Amino acid sequence: MTDSFPMEGGCACRAVRYRMESAPMFVHCCHCRWCQRETGSAFALNAMIEADRVALLRGAPEIVDTPSESGRGQRIARCPHCRVALWSHYGGAGAAVSFVCAGTLDDPDSVPPDIHIFTESKQPWVTLPHGIPAMPQYYRAKDMWPQDSQARWQACRGKA
């Protein structure tokens, strides 16, 4: 991850623009079938950051409630015009954490995955890079996240 924060991003039609005020806590590359279906791609790349560190610069996303495999639901912030998903709030994490769709950043190369998850269902033609942790399913954040990211997570969840 580079030191290029804050960083801006937005939808395809540029009606909605936002800024990530700091680097994310952690970046997931999720290969689960649910993310594949939801994105229409082989995986989802989500940069997890405190919701109050995502500043809306222009426009207003529409919040779309969608089901999730966990059963807790997901709230996806989409551009009301071009319908691009910008970030999500997962039921398990709550509204305090935004899962920014890394591909909507102006410089998505600056947020490579910290971990690949649900690799047991990854597409067979996807080759995972060496040196990046890969988990067949999920994992324990305490085992993988840097201490400062764990502290940020606890603070935004009200457990600091």
Phi, psi and omega in degrees: 000138182271173177263038186265030180257147005292158182223141181260162177201181179175183183277178182292323183271357178069014177288330178242127177232145179217170177225130169274118186285340179212174175296151178291164176290318184195153181238121178262136164249106186260125183254017182291157181297327180297312179295324177299315181293315185295323182265344185070024183223187183280341182194169173244139178245109186242127176263112183275126183211153176302134183301326181284358175259009174249107183262129177280124181260326182205142177075181179218120179289154174267133179269122183246118176282127180229155175288164175220161181298329180290341184089355181270351179082170181213141176249114184256127175274113182240149172295131180289349181261302183264352174071011178294135175282128182258315176202168180226160168236115181274146181306322181289334182261335179082183185284348183285343183239128175258136175256091184287130176289107189302329180293347178271355176286148178297330177234074183295340179297340184279356179233066178292160181294140172274337183202149171254128182239159182054043181288346177296340179245016178293155176295137185296339180272357176275125178258123180276141181286149175288148176091352177252127180303142179227126182244137179300325177232230178268194185204173174266121181302324180301334180275340190239328186280146171297153182304317181295324177291322176297320179294319178298317179300312180298320180296316182285342176268004177077025183240025182280000000 
